[in-house]
Amino acid sequence: MQMKMVYQTTQQMRKKTKNKLGLYLPAIVSGVLLLGPMQTFAQSNYKESSNSFARYTKSGDLKNLESAKKFIDETYKSRRDSNSARVNVLRAMIYSSMAYADSTRSIKTPSDPIDITYESVNKIKKRDWDNYVAEHQYVNQNLAASHIYKAKKALEKEDYAGAYDNYLKVKNLDIQNYDVTYNLALLAAQTQQYDTAIAYYNDLLKKGDAPVEYYLELAEVYKQNNDSQGILNTLHEARTKFPENKQVLMNLVQLFAQRNEYKAIAPIIDEAVAHEPENIDLNYLAGYSNETVGNIEIAKRYYGKVLQLDHNNYEANLALGLIYLNSFLRDSDNVEAQYQAQNLLLKANEIRPYDVNALKSLSLYYERSGDLAQLDRVKLLLNQLSNN
């Protein structure tokens, strides 16, 4: 299953910037930083941090971001300041920026900037966030982009569990311009969390505009989960929405064949064969399905097509031979049926000389035609085979 990285940008952001990772984030300019009343003394660590961060949002220069980090760290040493909402908001903005923009971690920190960001976020009460709406959005955007970057790196290492965990964190951030549900569905399936994957895929299908690939992938998840009814329901829904899709049709035919539901195959097999007219297995299945439901003439046509494609096909020689044999057994005067039955059954016997089904069929033919010498020969061979 191929992994895909999916994200969407929002049109609600009036100004955007793009960093070296290629992901868009809202541009934060100094006028947006609603960090509350500044301390009156100009050289405070908090103000220096705020000013450095404002310069970073304009320039994108990591040196300014590193300076903002240094001053906010000094501010955070005070117990009072480390519990202050405005300090934690600024700290979260600085460290979330580092988590996203400094992907190589050139700015040294005591632990991962993502973890430090969450540490500050968790100290800010919900009611306090109401005063920092833009800042909250900025922090969450940075965190989401950071987790997506980590997910991408995990995928490069085929660490599907790690990628899944990071996408789940993005989903929990509830960022509307990141659509991660599809990635979660793929990764849940890859990590054998089949029930979870099914739930994610169903969420996607409820939107009403899901592509056919989602249905096919969900059917595959149901298959891995040993839920044949789930496969059938999904393919039926896909068939309704995408009636001309070849893969959906072929999957349905395959599923019906596995379940021996030939009555369900007969009405749709013509369309399947039309997609692959020289597919021997498909033509044989068309013949067998139609024979099973009593469409004998159609079955003969499909068996004949198999023999046109491969005159040494054992199954088609035997199946068509048996159809003519039954006609001959019902009507001994049917010369065509006698001739066709003899030729086809002998051909099947030639291909597989010791196959019991062909020998038993020839026994019935010789008994009806009165060829006692050949009948004795076939019966002797059948006895030998049964004693072995």
C-alpha positions as CSV (number, residue, x, y, z in Angstrom):
1,M,0.0,0.0,0.0
2,Q,1.6,3.3,-1.1
3,M,1.8,5.9,1.6
4,K,0.7,9.5,0.6
5,M,1.4,12.8,2.3
6,V,-1.8,14.8,2.2
7,Y,-2.4,18.3,3.5
8,Q,-4.6,21.3,2.5
9,T,-4.0,25.0,2.9
10,T,-6.7,27.3,4.1
11,Q,-8.0,30.2,2.2
12,Q,-8.9,32.0,5.4
13,M,-5.3,33.1,6.0
14,R,-4.7,36.5,4.5
15,K,-1.0,36.3,4.5
16,K,1.2,33.2,4.2
17,T,4.9,32.4,4.3
18,K,6.7,29.3,3.0
19,N,9.7,27.8,4.7
20,K,12.3,25.4,3.3
21,L,10.1,22.4,4.0
22,G,7.5,23.6,1.5
23,L,4.6,23.8,4.0
24,Y,2.5,27.0,4.4
25,L,2.0,28.7,7.7
26,P,0.3,31.9,8.7
27,A,2.7,34.8,8.7
28,I,3.0,36.4,12.1
29,V,4.0,40.0,12.2
30,S,4.8,42.0,15.2
31,G,1.3,43.6,15.2
32,V,-0.3,40.2,15.7
33,L,1.6,39.3,18.8
34,L,-1.0,40.1,21.5
35,L,1.2,39.2,24.4
36,G,-0.3,41.5,27.0
37,P,1.2,44.6,28.7
38,M,4.9,44.8,28.5
39,Q,7.0,45.3,31.5
40,T,8.0,49.0,31.9
41,F,11.7,48.4,32.0
42,A,13.0,48.2,28.4
43,Q,15.8,45.7,29.0
44,S,13.7,42.9,30.6
45,N,14.3,39.4,29.3
46,Y,10.7,39.0,28.3
47,K,10.7,42.2,26.2
48,E,14.0,41.2,24.6
49,S,12.6,37.8,23.8
50,S,9.4,39.4,22.4
51,N,11.4,41.8,20.2
52,S,13.7,39.2,18.9
53,F,10.8,37.0,18.0
54,A,9.1,39.8,16.2
55,R,12.2,40.3,14.2
56,Y,12.2,36.6,13.4
57,T,8.6,36.7,12.1
58,K,9.6,39.4,9.7
59,S,13.0,38.1,8.6
60,G,12.8,34.3,9.1
61,D,16.4,34.5,10.4
62,L,17.1,31.7,12.8
63,K,19.6,33.9,14.7
64,N,16.7,36.1,15.8
65,L,14.7,33.0,16.8
66,E,17.7,31.7,18.8
67,S,18.0,35.1,20.6
68,A,14.3,34.9,21.4
69,K,14.8,31.5,22.9
70,K,17.8,32.6,25.0
71,F,15.8,35.5,26.6
72,I,12.6,33.5,27.1
73,D,14.7,30.8,28.8
74,E,16.0,33.4,31.2
75,T,12.5,34.7,31.9
76,Y,11.3,31.1,32.5
77,K,13.8,30.6,35.4
78,S,11.5,32.6,37.7
79,R,8.7,30.5,39.2
80,R,6.2,33.3,38.8
81,D,7.1,33.9,35.2
82,S,7.1,30.2,34.4
83,N,3.4,30.1,35.4
84,S,2.5,33.3,33.6
85,A,0.1,32.8,30.7
86,R,1.7,35.5,28.5
87,V,5.2,34.0,29.2
88,N,4.0,30.5,28.3
89,V,2.3,31.8,25.1
90,L,5.5,33.5,23.9
91,R,7.6,30.5,24.9
92,A,5.2,28.1,23.0
93,M,5.4,30.4,20.0
94,I,9.2,30.4,20.1
95,Y,9.7,26.7,20.6
96,S,7.0,25.7,18.1
97,S,8.7,27.9,15.6
98,M,12.0,26.1,16.4
99,A,10.3,22.7,16.1
100,Y,9.1,23.6,12.6
101,A,11.6,25.9,11.1
102,D,14.8,24.5,12.6
103,S,14.3,20.9,11.3
104,T,18.0,20.1,11.7
105,R,17.9,21.2,15.3
106,S,20.8,23.6,14.9
107,I,19.6,25.6,17.9
108,K,20.5,23.5,21.0
109,T,17.7,22.8,23.5
110,P,17.5,20.5,26.6
111,S,14.8,18.4,24.9
112,D,12.9,18.3,21.6
113,P,11.3,21.7,20.9
114,I,8.0,20.0,20.3
115,D,7.9,18.6,23.8
116,I,8.9,22.0,25.3
117,T,6.1,23.6,23.3
118,Y,3.5,21.2,24.7
119,E,4.9,21.8,28.2
120,S,4.1,25.5,27.9
121,V,0.8,24.9,26.1
122,N,-0.4,22.6,29.0
123,K,0.3,25.4,31.5
124,I,-2.0,27.8,29.7
125,K,-5.7,27.6,30.9
126,K,-8.4,27.5,28.3
127,R,-9.8,30.8,29.3
128,D,-6.4,32.4,28.9
129,W,-6.2,31.2,25.3
130,D,-9.3,33.3,24.6
131,N,-7.0,36.3,24.8
132,Y,-4.4,34.8,22.4
133,V,-6.5,33.4,19.5
134,A,-4.0,34.2,16.8
135,E,-1.0,33.1,18.9
136,H,-2.8,29.8,19.6
137,Q,-3.4,29.2,15.9
138,Y,0.2,29.9,15.2
139,V,1.4,27.4,17.8
140,N,-0.9,24.7,16.5
141,Q,0.1,25.3,12.9
142,N,3.7,24.9,13.8
143,L,3.1,21.8,15.8
144,A,1.0,20.3,13.0
145,A,3.7,21.0,10.4
146,S,6.4,19.6,12.8
147,H,4.5,16.4,13.3
148,I,3.9,16.0,9.5
149,Y,7.6,16.5,8.9
150,K,8.4,13.8,11.5
151,A,5.8,11.5,9.9
152,K,7.4,12.0,6.5
153,K,10.8,11.1,8.0
154,A,9.3,8.0,9.7
155,L,7.8,6.9,6.4
156,E,11.2,7.2,4.8
157,K,12.4,4.6,7.4
158,E,9.3,2.5,6.9
159,D,8.4,3.3,10.6
160,Y,4.7,3.2,10.0
161,A,3.8,3.2,13.7
162,G,5.9,6.4,14.2
163,A,4.2,8.0,11.2
164,Y,0.8,7.0,12.5
165,D,1.5,8.4,15.9
166,N,2.6,11.8,14.4
167,Y,-0.5,12.0,12.1
168,L,-2.7,11.2,15.1
169,K,-1.2,14.2,17.0
170,V,-1.9,16.4,14.0
171,K,-5.5,15.2,14.0
172,N,-5.8,16.0,17.7
173,L,-4.7,19.5,17.1
174,D,-7.8,20.0,15.1
175,I,-6.3,22.1,12.3
176,Q,-8.9,22.5,9.6
177,N,-6.4,23.1,6.8
178,Y,-4.7,19.8,7.3
179,D,-6.6,16.7,6.1
180,V,-4.8,13.8,7.8
181,T,-7.6,11.3,8.0
182,Y,-6.6,9.6,4.8
183,N,-3.0,9.2,6.0
184,L,-4.3,7.8,9.3
185,A,-6.5,5.3,7.4
186,L,-3.5,4.1,5.3
187,L,-1.2,3.9,8.3
188,A,-3.7,2.2,10.5
189,A,-4.1,-0.5,7.9
190,Q,-0.3,-0.8,7.5
191,T,0.1,-1.3,11.3
192,Q,-2.8,-3.9,11.2
193,Q,-5.2,-1.7,13.2
194,Y,-7.9,-2.8,10.8
195,D,-11.0,-1.7,12.8
196,T,-9.4,1.7,13.2
197,A,-8.6,1.9,9.5
198,I,-12.1,1.0,8.6
199,A,-13.5,3.8,10.9
200,Y,-11.2,6.3,9.2
201,Y,-12.1,5.2,5.7
202,N,-15.8,5.3,6.5
203,D,-15.4,8.9,7.8
204,L,-13.8,9.7,4.4
205,L,-16.6,8.1,2.5
206,K,-19.3,9.9,4.4
207,K,-18.1,13.2,2.9
208,G,-19.7,12.0,-0.4
209,D,-16.8,13.0,-2.7
210,A,-14.4,10.2,-2.0
211,P,-12.5,8.8,-5.1
212,V,-12.9,5.2,-6.1
213,E,-9.5,4.4,-4.7
214,Y,-10.8,4.9,-1.2
215,Y,-13.5,2.2,-1.7
216,L,-11.0,-0.2,-3.2
217,E,-8.6,0.4,-0.3
218,L,-11.3,-0.1,2.2
219,A,-12.3,-3.3,0.5
220,E,-8.7,-4.5,0.9
221,V,-8.8,-3.6,4.6
222,Y,-11.9,-5.7,5.0
223,K,-10.2,-8.5,3.3
224,Q,-7.2,-8.3,5.6
225,N,-9.8,-8.3,8.5
226,N,-11.5,-11.4,7.1
227,D,-14.8,-9.6,6.7
228,S,-16.2,-10.8,3.3
229,Q,-19.5,-9.0,4.0
230,G,-17.7,-5.8,4.5
231,I,-15.9,-6.3,1.2
232,L,-19.2,-7.0,-0.6
233,N,-21.0,-4.0,0.9
234,T,-18.1,-1.7,0.0
235,L,-17.8,-2.9,-3.6
236,H,-21.6,-2.7,-4.0
237,E,-21.5,0.9,-2.9
238,A,-18.5,1.6,-5.2
239,R,-20.3,-0.1,-8.1
240,T,-23.3,2.2,-7.6
241,K,-21.1,5.3,-7.5
242,F,-18.6,4.2,-10.2
243,P,-20.6,1.9,-12.5
244,E,-18.0,1.9,-15.3
245,N,-14.9,1.3,-13.1
246,K,-13.1,-1.8,-14.2
247,Q,-11.3,-2.6,-11.0
248,V,-14.5,-2.4,-8.9
249,L,-16.2,-4.8,-11.3
250,M,-13.3,-7.2,-11.4
251,N,-13.1,-7.2,-7.6
252,L,-16.8,-8.0,-7.4
253,V,-16.5,-10.9,-9.9
254,Q,-13.5,-12.3,-7.9
255,L,-15.4,-12.1,-4.6
256,F,-18.4,-13.8,-6.0
257,A,-16.2,-16.5,-7.5
258,Q,-14.6,-17.1,-4.1
259,R,-18.0,-17.4,-2.5
260,N,-19.3,-19.7,-5.3
261,E,-22.1,-17.2,-6.0
262,Y,-22.3,-17.9,-9.7
263,K,-25.9,-16.6,-9.9
264,A,-24.5,-13.1,-9.0
265,I,-21.7,-13.4,-11.6
266,A,-23.8,-14.3,-14.6
267,P,-25.4,-10.9,-15.0
268,I,-22.2,-8.9,-14.8
269,I,-19.6,-11.3,-16.4
270,D,-20.2,-10.1,-20.0
271,E,-19.1,-6.6,-19.0
272,A,-16.0,-8.0,-17.2
273,V,-15.0,-10.1,-20.3
274,A,-15.5,-7.0,-22.5
275,H,-12.7,-5.4,-20.5
276,E,-10.4,-8.4,-21.1
277,P,-11.7,-10.4,-24.0
278,E,-8.7,-12.6,-24.3
279,N,-8.5,-13.5,-20.6
280,I,-8.8,-17.3,-20.5
281,D,-9.7,-17.6,-16.8
282,L,-12.4,-14.9,-17.2
283,N,-13.9,-16.5,-20.2
284,Y,-14.0,-19.9,-18.5
285,L,-15.6,-18.3,-15.4
286,A,-18.2,-16.8,-17.7
287,G,-18.9,-20.2,-19.2
288,Y,-19.1,-21.9,-15.9
289,S,-21.3,-19.3,-14.3
290,N,-23.8,-19.3,-17.2
291,E,-23.8,-23.1,-17.2
292,T,-24.6,-23.1,-13.5
293,V,-27.6,-20.9,-13.9
294,G,-28.9,-22.7,-17.0
295,N,-27.7,-20.4,-19.7
296,I,-26.3,-23.3,-21.7
297,E,-25.9,-21.6,-25.1
298,I,-24.1,-18.7,-23.6
299,A,-21.9,-21.2,-21.7
300,K,-21.0,-23.0,-24.9
301,R,-20.0,-19.8,-26.5
302,Y,-17.7,-18.8,-23.7
303,Y,-16.1,-22.3,-23.5
304,G,-15.6,-22.2,-27.2
305,K,-13.9,-18.8,-26.8
306,V,-11.5,-20.4,-24.3
307,L,-10.7,-23.2,-26.8
308,Q,-10.0,-20.6,-29.5
309,L,-7.5,-19.0,-27.2
310,D,-6.0,-22.3,-26.0
311,H,-7.2,-25.5,-27.7
312,N,-5.3,-27.5,-25.1
313,N,-7.2,-26.1,-22.2
314,Y,-8.3,-29.2,-20.2
315,E,-11.2,-27.5,-18.2
316,A,-12.9,-26.0,-21.3
317,N,-12.6,-29.3,-23.3
318,L,-14.1,-31.3,-20.5
319,A,-16.8,-28.7,-19.6
320,L,-17.9,-28.3,-23.2
321,G,-17.7,-32.1,-23.8
322,L,-19.9,-32.7,-20.9
323,I,-22.5,-30.3,-22.2
324,Y,-22.6,-32.2,-25.5
325,L,-22.5,-35.5,-23.7
326,N,-25.7,-34.6,-21.7
327,S,-27.4,-33.7,-25.0
328,F,-26.4,-37.0,-26.5
329,L,-27.5,-38.9,-23.4
330,R,-30.9,-37.3,-23.7
331,D,-31.2,-37.9,-27.4
332,S,-29.1,-40.7,-29.0
333,D,-30.1,-39.4,-32.4
334,N,-28.4,-36.1,-31.9
335,V,-25.4,-36.7,-34.2
336,E,-23.8,-33.3,-33.6
337,A,-23.9,-33.8,-29.9
338,Q,-22.4,-37.3,-30.3
339,Y,-19.6,-36.0,-32.5
340,Q,-18.8,-33.0,-30.4
341,A,-18.9,-35.0,-27.1
342,Q,-16.5,-37.6,-28.5
343,N,-14.0,-35.2,-29.8
344,L,-13.9,-32.9,-26.8
345,L,-13.8,-35.7,-24.2
346,L,-11.0,-37.5,-26.1
347,K,-9.1,-34.2,-26.3
348,A,-9.5,-33.8,-22.5
349,N,-8.3,-37.4,-22.0
350,E,-5.4,-36.7,-24.2
351,I,-4.4,-33.7,-22.2
352,R,-4.7,-35.5,-18.9
353,P,-4.7,-39.3,-19.6
354,Y,-5.3,-40.3,-16.0
355,D,-7.8,-37.8,-14.9
356,V,-10.8,-39.6,-13.5
357,N,-13.4,-37.0,-14.5
358,A,-12.5,-37.3,-18.2
359,L,-12.4,-41.1,-18.0
360,K,-15.8,-41.4,-16.3
361,S,-17.3,-39.1,-18.9
362,L,-15.9,-41.2,-21.7
363,S,-17.3,-44.3,-20.0
364,L,-20.8,-42.8,-20.1
365,Y,-20.2,-41.8,-23.8
366,Y,-19.0,-45.3,-24.9
367,E,-21.8,-47.0,-23.0
368,R,-24.5,-44.9,-24.7
369,S,-22.8,-45.2,-28.2
370,G,-22.4,-49.0,-27.8
371,D,-18.6,-49.0,-28.2
372,L,-18.0,-51.9,-25.8
373,A,-14.3,-52.3,-26.6
374,Q,-13.5,-48.7,-25.7
375,L,-15.9,-49.0,-22.7
376,D,-13.9,-52.0,-21.4
377,R,-10.6,-50.2,-21.9
378,V,-11.8,-47.1,-20.0
379,K,-13.3,-49.2,-17.2
380,L,-10.1,-51.2,-16.8
381,L,-8.1,-48.0,-16.5
382,L,-10.5,-46.6,-13.9
383,N,-10.2,-49.8,-11.9
384,Q,-6.4,-49.5,-12.0
385,L,-6.6,-45.9,-10.8
386,S,-9.0,-46.7,-8.0
387,N,-6.7,-49.5,-6.7
388,N,-3.7,-47.3,-6.6
